Amino acid sequence: MKNKIEDLRNHLFETLEKLKDGDMEVETAKAVSGVAQTIINSAKVEIDYLRVTEQRSGTGFIPDEGGRKDDLPPPMRRVK
């Protein structure tokens, strides 16, 4: 996969810097934020899928650090 989570972080920090410096419109920054949130939600779904299926690698968006399955935290549960 070409784009990694580190790339997303870099783009978001770049957006924050441009917004702070006045080089970007607020509406543009909001659009970037919305797209980033969609990507993050997609990664969360992928992580949940990997946990449920007990797989160790996904699309490559989040790098596999070579850890063991036992190293993964339990899935988050929604609190009502």
N, CA, C and O atoms as a GROMACS GRO file, in nm:
protein
  320
    1MET      N    1   0.084  -0.118   0.000
    1MET     CA    2   0.000   0.000   0.000
    1MET      C    3   0.088   0.124   0.000
    1MET      O    4   0.190   0.130   0.069
    2LYS      N    5   0.049   0.221  -0.076
    2LYS     CA    6   0.129   0.342  -0.090
    2LYS      C    7   0.118   0.433   0.032
    2LYS      O    8   0.220   0.476   0.085
    3ASN      N    9  -0.003   0.462   0.076
    3ASN     CA   10  -0.024   0.555   0.187
    3ASN      C   11  -0.030   0.481   0.320
    3ASN      O   12  -0.095   0.377   0.332
    4LYS      N   13   0.039   0.535   0.417
    4LYS     CA   14   0.046   0.475   0.550
    4LYS      C   15  -0.010   0.574   0.652
    4LYS      O   16  -0.033   0.690   0.620
    5ILE      N   17  -0.033   0.525   0.772
    5ILE     CA   18  -0.087   0.611   0.877
    5ILE      C   19   0.006   0.729   0.906
    5ILE      O   20  -0.039   0.838   0.942
    6GLU      N   21   0.137   0.707   0.890
    6GLU     CA   22   0.232   0.817   0.911
    6GLU      C   23   0.209   0.929   0.809
    6GLU      O   24   0.223   1.047   0.842
    7ASP      N   25   0.173   0.892   0.687
    7ASP     CA   26   0.143   0.991   0.585
    7ASP      C   27   0.021   1.074   0.625
    7ASP      O   28   0.020   1.196   0.608
    8LEU      N   29  -0.080   1.007   0.678
    8LEU     CA   30  -0.200   1.078   0.722
    8LEU      C   31  -0.166   1.177   0.834
    8LEU      O   32  -0.210   1.291   0.832
    9ARG      N   33  -0.087   1.132   0.929
    9ARG     CA   34  -0.045   1.222   1.037
    9ARG      C   35   0.028   1.344   0.981
    9ARG      O   36   0.003   1.457   1.022
   10ASN      N   37   0.120   1.319   0.888
   10ASN     CA   38   0.195   1.430   0.829
   10ASN      C   39   0.103   1.530   0.759
   10ASN      O   40   0.121   1.651   0.772
   11HIS      N   41   0.006   1.479   0.685
   11HIS     CA   42  -0.088   1.568   0.616
   11HIS      C   43  -0.172   1.648   0.716
   11HIS      O   44  -0.198   1.766   0.695
   12LEU      N   45  -0.213   1.582   0.823
   12LEU     CA   46  -0.294   1.652   0.922
   12LEU      C   47  -0.214   1.761   0.994
   12LEU      O   48  -0.266   1.870   1.019
   13PHE      N   49  -0.089   1.732   1.026
   13PHE     CA   50  -0.007   1.835   1.090
   13PHE      C   51   0.023   1.949   0.993
   13PHE      O   52   0.028   2.066   1.033
   14GLU      N   53   0.041   1.916   0.866
   14GLU     CA   54   0.062   2.020   0.765
   14GLU      C   55  -0.062   2.109   0.754
   14GLU      O   56  -0.051   2.231   0.744
   15THR      N   57  -0.179   2.046   0.757
   15THR     CA   58  -0.305   2.121   0.753
   15THR      C   59  -0.316   2.213   0.874
   15THR      O   60  -0.354   2.329   0.862
   16LEU      N   61  -0.283   2.161   0.991
   16LEU     CA   62  -0.288   2.240   1.113
   16LEU      C   63  -0.194   2.361   1.104
   16LEU      O   64  -0.231   2.472   1.142
   17GLU      N   65  -0.074   2.340   1.054
   17GLU     CA   66   0.023   2.449   1.040
   17GLU      C   67  -0.027   2.555   0.941
   17GLU      O   68  -0.016   2.675   0.967
   18LYS      N   69  -0.081   2.509   0.828
   18LYS     CA   70  -0.132   2.605   0.728
   18LYS      C   71  -0.250   2.684   0.785
   18LYS      O   72  -0.261   2.804   0.761
   19LEU      N   73  -0.336   2.617   0.858
   19LEU     CA   74  -0.451   2.684   0.917
   19LEU      C   75  -0.404   2.788   1.019
   19LEU      O   76  -0.455   2.900   1.022
   20LYS      N   77  -0.309   2.749   1.100
   20LYS     CA   78  -0.255   2.839   1.202
   20LYS      C   79  -0.188   2.962   1.138
   20LYS      O   80  -0.200   3.073   1.188
   21ASP      N   81  -0.117   2.940   1.028
   21ASP     CA   82  -0.047   3.049   0.960
   21ASP      C   83  -0.139   3.133   0.871
   21ASP      O   84  -0.097   3.235   0.816
   22GLY      N   85  -0.263   3.092   0.859
   22GLY     CA   86  -0.358   3.165   0.774
   22GLY      C   87  -0.346   3.133   0.627
   22GLY      O   88  -0.398   3.206   0.543
   23ASP      N   89  -0.278   3.023   0.595
   23ASP     CA   90  -0.258   2.982   0.456
   23ASP      C   91  -0.365   2.884   0.407
   23ASP      O   92  -0.354   2.832   0.296
   24MET      N   93  -0.466   2.860   0.489
   24MET     CA   94  -0.572   2.768   0.450
   24MET      C   95  -0.704   2.817   0.508
   24MET      O   96  -0.710   2.867   0.620
   25GLU      N   97  -0.809   2.802   0.430
   25GLU     CA   98  -0.942   2.839   0.476
   25GLU      C   99  -0.994   2.736   0.576
   25GLU      O  100  -0.961   2.618   0.566
   26VAL      N  101  -1.073   2.781   0.670
   26VAL     CA  102  -1.129   2.692   0.771
   26VAL      C  103  -1.212   2.582   0.706
   26VAL      O  104  -1.206   2.467   0.749
   27GLU      N  105  -1.289   2.616   0.604
   27GLU     CA  106  -1.373   2.515   0.538
   27GLU      C  107  -1.288   2.406   0.473
   27GLU      O  108  -1.326   2.289   0.474
   28THR      N  109  -1.176   2.444   0.417
   28THR     CA  110  -1.086   2.345   0.357
   28THR      C  111  -1.030   2.253   0.465
   28THR      O  112  -1.023   2.132   0.447
   29ALA      N  113  -0.990   2.311   0.578
   29ALA     CA  114  -0.937   2.231   0.689
   29ALA      C  115  -1.044   2.136   0.742
   29ALA      O  116  -1.014   2.022   0.777
   30LYS      N  117  -1.168   2.182   0.747
   30LYS     CA  118  -1.278   2.094   0.792
   30LYS      C  119  -1.297   1.978   0.694
   30LYS      O  120  -1.324   1.865   0.736
   31ALA      N  121  -1.284   2.005   0.566
   31ALA     CA  122  -1.297   1.898   0.466
   31ALA      C  123  -1.185   1.797   0.482
   31ALA      O  124  -1.209   1.676   0.476
   32VAL      N  125  -1.063   1.844   0.502
   32VAL     CA  126  -0.949   1.754   0.524
   32VAL      C  127  -0.974   1.670   0.649
   32VAL      O  128  -0.949   1.549   0.649
   33SER      N  129  -1.023   1.733   0.754
   33SER     CA  130  -1.052   1.662   0.879
   33SER      C  131  -1.157   1.553   0.858
   33SER      O  132  -1.144   1.443   0.912
   34GLY      N  133  -1.260   1.584   0.781
   34GLY     CA  134  -1.365   1.486   0.754
   34GLY      C  135  -1.314   1.365   0.678
   34GLY      O  136  -1.349   1.251   0.711
   35VAL      N  137  -1.232   1.390   0.578
   35VAL     CA  138  -1.174   1.279   0.502
   35VAL      C  139  -1.081   1.196   0.591
   35VAL      O  140  -1.082   1.073   0.585
   36ALA      N  141  -1.002   1.264   0.673
   36ALA     CA  142  -0.911   1.193   0.764
   36ALA      C  143  -0.990   1.105   0.860
   36ALA      O  144  -0.950   0.992   0.887
   37GLN      N  145  -1.102   1.156   0.912
   37GLN     CA  146  -1.183   1.076   1.004
   37GLN      C  147  -1.239   0.953   0.935
   37GLN      O  148  -1.247   0.846   0.996
   38THR      N  149  -1.277   0.965   0.810
   38THR     CA  150  -1.326   0.850   0.734
   38THR      C  151  -1.216   0.745   0.719
   38THR      O  152  -1.242   0.625   0.733
   39ILE      N  153  -1.095   0.790   0.690
   39ILE     CA  154  -0.982   0.698   0.677
   39ILE      C  155  -0.954   0.629   0.810
   39ILE      O  156  -0.930   0.508   0.815
   40ILE      N  157  -0.956   0.705   0.919
   40ILE     CA  158  -0.933   0.649   1.052
   40ILE      C  159  -1.039   0.546   1.087
   40ILE      O  160  -1.008   0.439   1.140
   41ASN      N  161  -1.164   0.577   1.058
   41ASN     CA  162  -1.273   0.481   1.086
   41ASN      C  163  -1.254   0.354   1.005
   41ASN      O  164  -1.280   0.244   1.055
   42SER      N  165  -1.210   0.367   0.882
   42SER     CA  166  -1.184   0.249   0.799
   42SER      C  167  -1.072   0.164   0.860
   42SER      O  168  -1.081   0.041   0.860
   43ALA      N  169  -0.969   0.228   0.911
   43ALA     CA  170  -0.858   0.155   0.975
   43ALA      C  171  -0.907   0.083   1.101
   43ALA      O  172  -0.863  -0.028   1.129
   44LYS      N  173  -0.996   0.147   1.176
   44LYS     CA  174  -1.052   0.083   1.296
   44LYS      C  175  -1.129  -0.044   1.260
   44LYS      O  176  -1.118  -0.146   1.329
   45VAL      N  177  -1.205  -0.037   1.153
   45VAL     CA  178  -1.280  -0.155   1.107
   45VAL      C  179  -1.183  -0.265   1.067
   45VAL      O  180  -1.205  -0.382   1.098
   46GLU      N  181  -1.077  -0.227   0.998
   46GLU     CA  182  -0.976  -0.326   0.958
   46GLU      C  183  -0.913  -0.393   1.080
   46GLU      O  184  -0.894  -0.514   1.081
   47ILE      N  185  -0.880  -0.315   1.181
   47ILE     CA  186  -0.820  -0.370   1.303
   47ILE      C  187  -0.917  -0.467   1.370
   47ILE      O  188  -0.877  -0.575   1.412
   48ASP      N  189  -1.043  -0.428   1.381
   48ASP     CA  190  -1.143  -0.517   1.441
   48ASP      C  191  -1.155  -0.647   1.361
   48ASP      O  192  -1.165  -0.755   1.420
   49TYR      N  193  -1.154  -0.636   1.229
   49TYR     CA  194  -1.161  -0.754   1.144
   49TYR      C  195  -1.041  -0.847   1.169
   49TYR      O  196  -1.057  -0.969   1.181
   50LEU      N  197  -0.923  -0.789   1.177
   50LEU     CA  198  -0.803  -0.870   1.201
   50LEU      C  199  -0.811  -0.940   1.337
   50LEU      O  200  -0.770  -1.056   1.349
   51ARG      N  201  -0.862  -0.872   1.437
   51ARG     CA  202  -0.877  -0.935   1.569
   51ARG      C  203  -0.974  -1.052   1.565
   51ARG      O  204  -0.946  -1.160   1.617
   52VAL      N  205  -1.088  -1.029   1.501
   52VAL     CA  206  -1.192  -1.133   1.496
   52VAL      C  207  -1.145  -1.255   1.418
   52VAL      O  208  -1.174  -1.368   1.456
   53THR      N  209  -1.073  -1.231   1.310
   53THR     CA  210  -1.028  -1.342   1.225
   53THR      C  211  -0.890  -1.395   1.266
   53THR      O  212  -0.838  -1.489   1.207
   54GLU      N  213  -0.832  -1.331   1.369
   54GLU     CA  214  -0.701  -1.370   1.421
   54GLU      C  215  -0.592  -1.365   1.313
   54GLU      O  216  -0.500  -1.447   1.313
   55GLN      N  217  -0.604  -1.270   1.224
   55GLN     CA  218  -0.501  -1.249   1.123
   55GLN      C  219  -0.401  -1.147   1.174
   55GLN      O  220  -0.431  -1.069   1.264
   56ARG      N  221  -0.281  -1.148   1.117
   56ARG     CA  222  -0.175  -1.059   1.163
   56ARG      C  223  -0.146  -0.943   1.069
   56ARG      O  224  -0.080  -0.847   1.109
   57SER      N  225  -0.192  -0.949   0.946
   57SER     CA  226  -0.160  -0.839   0.855
   57SER      C  227  -0.283  -0.801   0.776
   57SER      O  228  -0.368  -0.884   0.742
   58GLY      N  229  -0.291  -0.672   0.748
   58GLY     CA  230  -0.403  -0.619   0.672
   58GLY      C  231  -0.356  -0.556   0.543
   58GLY      O  232  -0.278  -0.614   0.468
   59THR      N  233  -0.404  -0.436   0.519
   59THR     CA  234  -0.371  -0.367   0.394
   59THR      C  235  -0.234  -0.303   0.396
   59THR      O  236  -0.181  -0.267   0.291
   60GLY      N  237  -0.176  -0.288   0.513
   60GLY     CA  238  -0.047  -0.223   0.524
   60GLY      C  239  -0.057  -0.077   0.564
   60GLY      O  240   0.045  -0.011   0.584
   61PHE      N  241  -0.179  -0.025   0.577
   61PHE     CA  242  -0.197   0.114   0.619
   61PHE      C  243  -0.136   0.135   0.757
   61PHE      O  244  -0.067   0.235   0.782
   62ILE      N  245  -0.161   0.041   0.845
   62ILE     CA  246  -0.098   0.042   0.977
   62ILE      C  247   0.011  -0.064   0.972
   62ILE      O  248  -0.020  -0.182   0.954
   63PRO      N  249   0.138  -0.024   0.987
   63PRO     CA  250   0.246  -0.122   0.973
   63PRO      C  251   0.240  -0.231   1.079
   63PRO      O  252   0.209  -0.204   1.195
   64ASP      N  253   0.270  -0.352   1.039
   64ASP     CA  254   0.279  -0.464   1.132
   64ASP      C  255   0.418  -0.460   1.193
   64ASP      O  256   0.518  -0.472   1.122
   65GLU      N  257   0.423  -0.445   1.323
   65GLU     CA  258   0.552  -0.434   1.391
   65GLU      C  259   0.608  -0.571   1.429
   65GLU      O  260   0.708  -0.580   1.500
   66GLY      N  261   0.544  -0.677   1.382
   66GLY     CA  262   0.595  -0.811   1.408
   66GLY      C  263   0.560  -0.863   1.546
   66GLY      O  264   0.618  -0.961   1.592
   67GLY      N  265   0.464  -0.799   1.612
   67GLY     CA  266   0.424  -0.844   1.744
   67GLY      C  267   0.341  -0.970   1.739
   67GLY      O  268   0.298  -1.014   1.632
   68ARG      N  269   0.320  -1.028   1.853
   68ARG     CA  270   0.238  -1.148   1.862
   68ARG      C  271   0.092  -1.110   1.882
   68ARG      O  272   0.062  -0.997   1.923
   69LYS      N  273   0.003  -1.202   1.855
   69LYS     CA  274  -0.139  -1.180   1.874
   69LYS      C  275  -0.168  -1.144   2.019
   69LYS      O  276  -0.256  -1.062   2.046
   70ASP      N  277  -0.095  -1.203   2.114
   70ASP     CA  278  -0.117  -1.177   2.256
   70ASP      C  279  -0.082  -1.033   2.293
   70ASP      O  280  -0.124  -0.985   2.398
   71ASP      N  281  -0.005  -0.965   2.208
   71ASP     CA  282   0.035  -0.828   2.238
   71ASP      C  283  -0.075  -0.728   2.208
   71ASP      O  284  -0.067  -0.612   2.251
   72LEU      N  285  -0.178  -0.770   2.134
   72LEU     CA  286  -0.284  -0.678   2.095
   72LEU      C  287  -0.377  -0.652   2.212
   72LEU      O  288  -0.411  -0.744   2.287
   73PRO      N  289  -0.419  -0.525   2.230
   73PRO     CA  290  -0.517  -0.497   2.335
   73PRO      C  291  -0.652  -0.556   2.295
   73PRO      O  292  -0.677  -0.579   2.176
   74PRO      N  293  -0.738  -0.582   2.392
   74PRO     CA  294  -0.870  -0.635   2.357
   74PRO      C  295  -0.950  -0.530   2.280
   74PRO      O  296  -0.923  -0.410   2.294
   75PRO      N  297  -1.047  -0.573   2.201
   75PRO     CA  298  -1.129  -0.477   2.126
   75PRO      C  299  -1.200  -0.384   2.223
   75PRO      O  300  -1.239  -0.425   2.333
   76MET      N  301  -1.216  -0.260   2.182
   76MET     CA  302  -1.286  -0.163   2.266
   76MET      C  303  -1.435  -0.195   2.266
   76MET      O  304  -1.492  -0.231   2.163
   77ARG      N  305  -1.495  -0.181   2.379
   77ARG     CA  306  -1.639  -0.202   2.391
   77ARG      C  307  -1.707  -0.068   2.411
   77ARG      O  308  -1.657   0.017   2.484
   78ARG      N  309  -1.820  -0.052   2.348
   78ARG     CA  310  -1.895   0.073   2.365
   78ARG      C  311  -1.966   0.070   2.499
   78ARG      O  312  -2.026  -0.030   2.538
   79VAL      N  313  -1.957   0.182   2.567
   79VAL     CA  314  -2.025   0.197   2.695
   79VAL      C  315  -2.153   0.273   2.670
   79VAL      O  316  -2.154   0.378   2.606
   80LYS      N  317  -2.262   0.218   2.723
   80LYS     CA  318  -2.393   0.283   2.703
   80LYS      C  319  -2.416   0.389   2.808
   80LYS      O  320  -2.520   0.455   2.808
   0.00000   0.00000   0.00000
